[in-house]
Amino acid sequence: MANPLRGEVIRLYKNLLYLGREYPQGSAYFRQRLKSAFMKNKDVTDPDKIKKLVARGDFVIKELEALYFLRKYRAMKKRYYEPDK
């Protein structure tokens, strides 16, 4: 019998992999860290623990989105506003 949370974990992995394409230190670095994080927790079978790990992954997604938004904001600000002196 397959774990009902398996689909949620796969969704999380795919979303993080997609977001990692624009990671500042490079997509290869992000992919390696992502894979090691998921492999470290591959033997977890407790549904409550899996839900906590998925919640942590969702938090990481929000942090990455904030990082990318801030980077885009800074780039736009640099283009259209004079630098403060």
PyMOL commands that set and color helices and strands:
alter all, ss='L'
color gray80, all
select helices_A, chain A and resi 6-22+27-40+47-80
alter helices_A, ss='H'
color red, helices_A
deselect
rebuild
show_as cartoon
